């Protein structure tokens, strides 16, 4: 995350008082809080996801009021993704596309979406060696059905970045360029990292499982020779590279933008210091707690949300619990503050004092996450591999 103190300030709008007009109202989620509610995600039926999370958070030491918002968001996200899966799995264009998985990333996959969240989808085809007739036309039909399902069916905001990621990738492409110079350029790096760090299958659950399996295998090239003391250094290095790439990409975009776009860039920087930081370093912190890890461990970790990884880390390393509670209080503030329309969020960030407030909170969250990773890596003697 870029230090806001080093950023030039965009033109101000409004006065410099902290904006308190937008208060969180969880009433939109109240209908989801019915007893014994069940949700279907792919082929998996889970009962009361939000309530289970609330119980775990309060047991950790979080207040009931803070835990409740996390529970609301998880229920809301799961219900929307279940609806999207129902809409897409019935489409002929998708049913006929063999070996295709569609997975969500972003706030819906993390289980923290609000009614203002857009949905980020990625598309991977498993069997890239099997030719597909009229592949371009079939891809267009898939994307058309996806846009109709998200915008018309669920009334979600349009795909982010003008549909930049609405493209079917192949597993072969993603693995071929791992670590190479074309990895980031061709978007394989982002697709692979988000698959491992914050994804949830929407269609093609079996293919999704196989893709994760294959991608993790690519990080375990030395496992057989070091099964007794294998450390996931390769994948941790790739996650750290992803984080640094996000930070550098932000700087590049900031240099290219007109003044009118600087507020949007500040919002991106703000979100980078919260959701992306948690996604990356919840995983780094948990992986760093292992002195020896197996493939099954890695697969299990990749199929949990960043928040669940932190809770698992707290079970493995009880000394981080107080830092985790502090971090989650700060993250709760972020979830509340971003529960706004784009226009409302831009209005909030147009005020200098609001920006100072926002980045002060983000800095506190980053401090707590650093302490969590530091404690985890120090206790397992893996800190040296994160630094040198």
BELNOR-V225779 format. One line per field, one symbol per residue. psi: psi as a letter, one per 30 degrees, with the letter a starting at -180 (. if undefined). burial: I if it has 24 or more other C-alpha atoms within 12 Angstrom, else O. A space follows every 50 residues. Layout:
psi->???
burial->???
This chain:
psi->kkkffgkkklklkaagkkjgejkkjgfffeffhkkgklkkjbgkkkkhee eeeeeeeeeegkleeeeeeeeeeeeeeeeeeeeeeeeeffkeeeefjkgk kkkkaaeeefhglaffklkkklkkkeiffjkkkheeeeeeeeeeeeeeee eeefhlllklhhgegikjlkeeeeeegjflffeeeggeeeeeeeeeeilk kelheeeeeeeeeeeeeffhegeefhefhkkheeeeeeeeeeeeeeeeee eeeeffkleffeeeeeeeeeeefdeeeeeefeeeeeeffkfklleeeeee efglleeeeeeeeeeeifffeeeeeeefeeeeeeeeegilleeeeeeeff keeeeeeefeeeeeeeeeeeeeeeeeeefghgeeffe.
burial->IIOIOOOOIIOOOOOOOOIOOOOOOIOOIOOIIOOOOOIIIIOOOOOIII IIIIOIIIOIIIOOOIIIIIIIIIIIIIIIIIIIIIIIIOOOOIOOIIII IIIIIIIIIIIIIIIIIIIIIIIIIIOOOOOOOOOOOOIOIIIIIIIOII OOOIOIIIIOOOOOIIIIIIIOIIIOOIIOOOIIOOIIIIIIIIIIIIII IIIIIOIIIIIIIIIIOIIIOOOOOOOOOIIIIIIIIIIIIIIOIIIOOI IOOIOOOOOOOIIIIIIIIIIIIIIIIIIIIIIIIIIIIIIOIIIOOIII IIIIIIIIIIIIIIOIIOOIIOIIIIIIIIIIIIIIIIIIOOOOIIIIII IIOIIIIIIOIIIIIIIIIIIIIIIIIIOOOIIOOIOO
